[in-house]
């Protein structure tokens, strides 16, 4: 591997100035096997969409640019597809829809790469990516290549084995099972309302994808025009008893039952109630259409973004007694 210094400003969707001490691009499996690292680089970079990069990134930064989309198996209504970890996630979703490989339409327009999707177990509008993953191909540092089944990945809400053990694996490809017989999901969020507005009574998966794209474009800023990393915080999980006590005080508070008897609260609603929606401090603020998204209006530093996010956390905890956890990864 050829390691050099590198400006990472173009490689993070926040558009924050950051300098990598040592940088290399990974474009092939052979390149990885020739290198055969015994331990993880300090930062594995994909699309740079779920990161808050501080100004100086020490150690080795490996940029995963592994490509390729390959049909592995076709049986009845289902198609198994292997996708390189460096492929842009949204572009793959569109490509899958064009080929009639349905099942990921609710996850359209999520920034990032295919390899990052299992780490975070990305989810939106009633679907988590783990529901479509068959296996994950990875390199285990110090050992070599291996395959992990969906069960091996230990997926949970915005969580996985890869996230809990960040220095163990490098994801190289993901196998998805897609098809034309998955039930269409329109019950979550504003999808059904958007379909009704579009005059669609019997939606197809591409119709759902278009609705999701329209909703996300309305709610979320284009990171190429206004730096951001999507949802900055996770939706918090609380006990049913605590959720009831909150609903007694705040009758309009959105609440969503999840497995295990817990209740998911809407982090954006909590932040909005604290007066942060559209609020700006210098070059940093919460997006005017979605309080959950922290934006760089131009020229913000990573330190300013971090300080603003901590102000949001403190305000929500003070008002509701709820601790917000960052969804983005803080990289120093």
C-alpha positions as CSV (number, residue, x, y, z in Angstrom):
1,X,0.0,0.0,0.0
2,X,1.2,3.5,-0.8
3,X,0.5,5.8,2.1
4,X,0.5,9.5,1.6
5,X,-0.9,12.6,3.3
6,X,-4.3,13.5,2.0
7,X,-6.9,16.3,2.3
8,X,-10.1,14.6,3.4
9,X,-12.4,17.6,2.9
10,X,-13.9,16.1,-0.4
11,X,-14.4,12.8,1.3
12,X,-16.8,13.7,4.1
13,X,-20.3,14.9,3.5
14,X,-20.1,17.5,6.3
15,X,-17.5,19.3,4.1
16,X,-15.3,19.8,7.1
17,X,-11.6,20.4,6.6
18,X,-9.6,17.4,7.7
19,X,-6.1,16.2,7.0
20,X,-5.1,12.5,7.0
21,X,-1.6,11.8,8.3
22,X,-1.4,8.6,6.1
23,X,-3.9,7.7,3.3
24,X,-4.3,4.9,0.8
25,X,-7.1,3.8,-1.5
26,X,-8.2,0.1,-1.6
27,X,-9.4,-0.8,-5.1
28,X,-9.0,-4.6,-5.3
29,X,-9.1,-7.7,-3.1
30,X,-5.7,-8.7,-4.4
31,X,-4.3,-5.4,-3.2
32,X,-5.7,-6.2,0.3
33,X,-4.3,-9.8,0.3
34,X,-0.9,-8.6,-0.8
35,X,-0.9,-6.1,2.0
36,X,-2.4,-8.7,4.5
37,X,-2.7,-6.3,7.5
38,X,-2.5,-7.8,10.9
39,X,-4.4,-4.9,12.5
40,X,-7.0,-2.4,11.4
41,X,-6.0,1.0,10.0
42,X,-7.0,3.9,12.3
43,X,-9.8,4.9,10.0
44,X,-11.7,3.0,7.3
45,X,-13.3,5.5,5.0
46,X,-16.3,4.8,2.8
47,X,-18.6,7.6,1.6
48,X,-17.8,9.8,4.6
49,X,-21.5,10.2,5.4
50,X,-21.7,9.1,9.0
51,X,-18.5,10.8,10.3
52,X,-17.5,13.8,12.2
53,X,-13.9,14.2,11.3
54,X,-11.8,16.4,13.5
55,X,-9.2,18.6,11.8
56,X,-6.2,16.3,12.1
57,X,-6.7,12.5,11.6
58,X,-3.7,10.6,12.9
59,X,-2.5,7.2,11.8
60,X,-3.6,5.3,8.7
61,X,-6.8,6.1,6.8
62,X,-7.9,3.4,4.3
63,X,-10.4,4.5,1.7
64,X,-12.4,1.5,0.5
65,X,-13.2,1.8,-3.2
66,X,-14.0,-1.8,-4.0
67,X,-16.6,-2.1,-6.8
68,X,-18.6,-4.7,-8.7
69,X,-22.2,-5.9,-8.8
70,X,-22.6,-9.7,-9.5
71,X,-25.7,-11.9,-9.6
72,X,-24.9,-15.0,-7.6
73,X,-28.2,-16.9,-7.8
74,X,-31.7,-16.6,-9.2
75,X,-34.5,-18.8,-7.8
76,X,-38.2,-18.1,-8.5
77,X,-38.9,-14.5,-7.4
78,X,-35.6,-14.0,-5.7
79,X,-32.2,-12.8,-6.8
80,X,-29.0,-13.0,-4.7
81,X,-26.7,-10.1,-5.6
82,X,-23.1,-9.5,-4.4
83,X,-22.1,-5.9,-4.2
84,X,-18.6,-4.4,-3.6
85,X,-18.2,-2.4,-0.4
86,X,-17.1,0.8,-2.2
87,X,-20.3,1.1,-4.3
88,X,-22.4,4.2,-3.5
89,X,-25.5,3.0,-1.6
90,X,-28.1,5.1,-3.3
91,X,-26.8,4.3,-6.8
92,X,-27.0,0.6,-6.0
93,X,-30.6,1.0,-4.8
94,X,-31.5,2.7,-8.1
95,X,-29.6,0.0,-10.1
96,X,-31.5,-2.7,-8.2
97,X,-34.8,-1.1,-9.0
98,X,-33.9,-0.8,-12.6
99,X,-33.2,-4.6,-12.7
100,X,-36.4,-5.6,-10.8
101,X,-34.5,-6.5,-7.7
102,X,-36.9,-5.1,-5.2
103,X,-36.8,-4.9,-1.4
104,X,-34.5,-1.9,-0.7
105,X,-36.8,0.9,-2.0
106,X,-37.5,2.2,1.5
107,X,-33.8,2.8,1.9
108,X,-33.3,5.1,-1.1
109,X,-31.2,8.2,-0.9
110,X,-29.4,7.2,2.2
111,X,-25.8,8.5,1.8
112,X,-22.8,6.3,2.1
113,X,-21.5,3.1,0.7
114,X,-22.7,-0.5,0.6
115,X,-19.9,-1.6,2.9
116,X,-21.0,0.9,5.5
117,X,-24.6,-0.2,5.5
118,X,-24.2,-3.4,7.6
119,X,-22.0,-1.6,10.2
120,X,-24.7,0.9,11.1
121,X,-27.5,-1.5,10.1
122,X,-29.0,1.4,8.2
123,X,-32.8,1.8,8.3
124,X,-35.6,4.1,7.3
125,X,-39.3,4.1,6.8
126,X,-40.0,0.8,8.5
127,X,-37.1,-1.3,7.0
128,X,-33.6,-2.2,8.2
129,X,-30.9,-3.4,5.8
130,X,-30.3,-6.5,7.8
131,X,-33.7,-7.8,6.6
132,X,-32.2,-8.1,3.1
133,X,-28.7,-9.2,3.9
134,X,-27.8,-12.9,3.3
135,X,-24.1,-12.6,4.2
136,X,-21.2,-10.2,4.6
137,X,-17.8,-10.8,3.1
138,X,-14.9,-9.4,5.2
139,X,-11.3,-9.6,5.9
140,X,-10.5,-10.4,9.6
141,X,-7.3,-8.6,10.5
142,X,-4.4,-11.0,11.2
143,X,-6.5,-14.0,9.9
144,X,-7.8,-13.5,6.3
145,X,-11.0,-13.6,4.3
146,X,-14.2,-15.0,5.7
147,X,-18.0,-14.9,5.2
148,X,-20.5,-14.0,8.0
149,X,-24.1,-15.0,7.8
150,X,-26.8,-12.4,8.7
151,X,-27.1,-14.1,12.1
152,X,-23.3,-13.9,12.6
153,X,-23.5,-10.2,12.1
154,X,-25.6,-9.8,15.3
155,X,-27.7,-7.0,13.9
156,X,-29.7,-4.7,16.2
157,X,-31.2,-1.2,15.9
158,X,-28.4,0.9,14.3
159,X,-25.9,-1.7,15.5
160,X,-24.0,-4.8,14.5
161,X,-21.0,-6.9,15.4
162,X,-18.9,-4.7,13.1
163,X,-19.9,-1.6,15.0
164,X,-19.2,-3.2,18.4
165,X,-15.9,-4.6,17.3
166,X,-14.6,-1.9,15.0
167,X,-11.0,-3.1,14.8
168,X,-11.7,-6.7,13.9
169,X,-13.1,-6.8,10.3
170,X,-12.9,-4.9,7.0
171,X,-16.1,-5.4,5.0
172,X,-15.3,-6.1,1.3
173,X,-18.7,-7.1,-0.2
174,X,-22.3,-7.7,0.9
175,X,-24.7,-10.3,-0.5
176,X,-28.4,-9.3,-0.7
177,X,-31.5,-11.3,-1.3
178,X,-33.9,-9.2,-3.4
179,X,-37.0,-10.0,-5.4
180,X,-40.4,-9.0,-6.6
181,X,-42.5,-10.7,-3.9
182,X,-41.7,-8.7,-0.8
183,X,-44.7,-6.9,0.7
184,X,-44.6,-3.2,0.0
185,X,-44.1,-1.1,3.1
186,X,-46.0,2.2,3.1
187,X,-47.1,2.4,6.8
188,X,-44.2,4.2,8.3
189,X,-43.7,8.0,8.2
190,X,-45.2,10.0,5.3
191,X,-44.9,7.4,2.5
192,X,-48.6,6.7,2.2
193,X,-49.5,10.4,2.3
194,X,-46.9,11.1,-0.4
195,X,-48.3,8.3,-2.6
196,X,-51.8,9.6,-2.1
197,X,-50.6,13.1,-3.1
198,X,-49.1,11.6,-6.2
199,X,-52.4,9.9,-7.1
200,X,-51.0,6.3,-6.7
201,X,-53.4,3.8,-5.3
202,X,-51.6,0.6,-6.1
203,X,-47.9,1.4,-5.6
204,X,-45.0,-0.5,-7.0
205,X,-41.5,-0.6,-5.4
206,X,-40.3,2.1,-7.8
207,X,-43.3,4.2,-6.7
208,X,-42.3,3.8,-3.0
209,X,-38.7,4.7,-3.8
210,X,-39.8,7.9,-5.6
211,X,-41.9,8.8,-2.6
212,X,-39.1,8.2,-0.2
213,X,-36.7,10.3,-2.4
214,X,-39.2,13.1,-2.5
215,X,-39.8,13.0,1.3
216,X,-36.1,12.9,2.0
217,X,-35.3,15.7,-0.4
218,X,-38.0,17.8,1.3
219,X,-36.7,17.0,4.8
220,X,-33.0,16.7,4.3
221,X,-30.5,19.1,2.7
222,X,-28.4,18.1,-0.2
223,X,-25.0,17.5,1.4
224,X,-23.2,18.8,-1.7
225,X,-24.9,22.1,-1.2
226,X,-25.1,22.2,2.7
227,X,-22.7,20.0,4.5
228,X,-24.4,17.4,6.8
229,X,-24.2,13.8,7.8
230,X,-27.9,13.0,7.8
231,X,-29.4,12.1,11.2
232,X,-26.9,13.2,13.8
233,X,-28.5,11.4,16.7
234,X,-30.1,8.0,17.2
235,X,-33.8,7.8,18.1
236,X,-33.6,7.0,21.8
237,X,-35.1,3.9,23.3
238,X,-36.8,4.1,26.7
239,X,-38.9,1.9,28.9
240,X,-42.7,1.7,28.5
241,X,-43.2,3.1,32.0
242,X,-40.9,6.1,31.3
243,X,-42.6,6.7,27.9
244,X,-46.0,6.8,29.6
245,X,-44.8,9.3,32.1
246,X,-43.5,11.5,29.2
247,X,-46.8,11.2,27.3
248,X,-48.7,12.3,30.4
249,X,-46.7,15.6,30.2
250,X,-46.4,15.8,26.4
251,X,-49.6,14.4,24.8
252,X,-48.4,15.0,21.2
253,X,-45.0,13.2,21.7
254,X,-44.5,10.6,18.9
255,X,-43.8,7.1,20.3
256,X,-43.2,3.8,18.5
257,X,-43.3,0.4,20.3
258,X,-40.4,-1.9,19.4
259,X,-39.3,-5.4,20.3
260,X,-38.5,-6.1,23.9
261,X,-41.3,-3.9,25.3
262,X,-39.3,-0.7,24.7
263,X,-40.5,2.5,23.2
264,X,-38.7,4.5,20.5
265,X,-38.9,8.2,20.7
266,X,-38.4,10.6,17.8
267,X,-35.1,12.5,18.5
268,X,-36.0,15.2,15.9
269,X,-39.2,15.9,17.8
270,X,-37.4,16.2,21.1
271,X,-34.8,18.5,19.6
272,X,-37.5,20.6,18.0
273,X,-39.3,21.0,21.3
274,X,-36.1,22.4,22.7
275,X,-36.1,25.2,20.1
276,X,-33.2,24.0,18.0
277,X,-35.0,23.5,14.7
278,X,-33.6,26.1,12.3
279,X,-31.4,27.5,15.1
280,X,-28.0,28.6,14.0
281,X,-24.8,29.3,16.0
282,X,-22.3,30.8,13.6
283,X,-21.8,28.4,10.7
284,X,-23.5,25.5,12.5
285,X,-27.1,24.8,13.1
286,X,-30.1,22.4,12.9
287,X,-31.7,22.2,9.5
288,X,-34.8,24.3,9.1
289,X,-36.9,21.3,7.9
290,X,-35.6,18.6,10.2
291,X,-34.1,19.3,13.7
292,X,-32.3,15.9,13.7
293,X,-29.9,17.1,11.0
294,X,-27.0,19.3,12.0
295,X,-25.7,21.3,9.1
296,X,-22.6,23.2,8.1
297,X,-23.8,26.4,6.6
298,X,-20.3,27.0,5.2
299,X,-16.9,27.3,6.9
300,X,-17.7,25.5,10.1
301,X,-15.0,23.6,12.0
302,X,-15.4,20.1,13.4
303,X,-14.9,21.6,16.9
304,X,-17.9,23.9,16.3
305,X,-20.1,21.1,15.1
306,X,-19.2,19.0,18.1
307,X,-19.8,21.8,20.6
308,X,-23.2,22.6,19.0
309,X,-24.2,18.9,19.2
310,X,-23.3,18.8,22.8
311,X,-25.5,21.8,23.4
312,X,-28.4,19.9,21.8
313,X,-27.8,16.9,24.0
314,X,-27.7,18.9,27.2
315,X,-30.9,20.7,26.3
316,X,-32.8,17.5,25.6
317,X,-31.6,15.8,28.7
318,X,-32.5,18.8,30.8
319,X,-36.1,19.1,29.4
320,X,-37.0,15.4,29.0
321,X,-34.5,13.4,31.0
322,X,-33.6,11.6,27.8
323,X,-30.0,11.1,26.7
324,X,-29.3,11.4,23.0
325,X,-26.6,9.3,21.5
326,X,-24.7,10.4,18.5
327,X,-25.4,8.3,15.3
328,X,-22.3,9.8,13.6
329,X,-18.9,8.5,14.5
330,X,-16.5,11.0,16.0
331,X,-13.0,10.6,14.4
332,X,-9.9,12.2,15.8
